Amino acid sequence: MPELPPVTVTACPNGPILVRGDFELRTPDGRVVAQHRRTVALCRCGKSTIKPWCDGTHKIIGFVTEPEPPAG
């Protein structure tokens, strides 16, 4: 059986959280959230109309994240 690539989570500056790979997303009570792609964008601004998925509202409302800390 081929080894699956690792799951990656990327917080996009001023945007969503991208999750890539073979993972399962669950609600707080443990129910599995149906997904149809191996890469999903999760809302981080709290204003998406299709939560937990991102719908691009962060661009409309001017959502801004904290700057990345310097590497090192």
Buried (B, 14 or more C-beta within 10 A) or exposed (E): EEEEEEEEEEEEEEBBBBBBEEEEBEEEEEEEEEBEEEEBBBBBBEBBEEEBBBBEBBEEEEBEEEEEEEEE
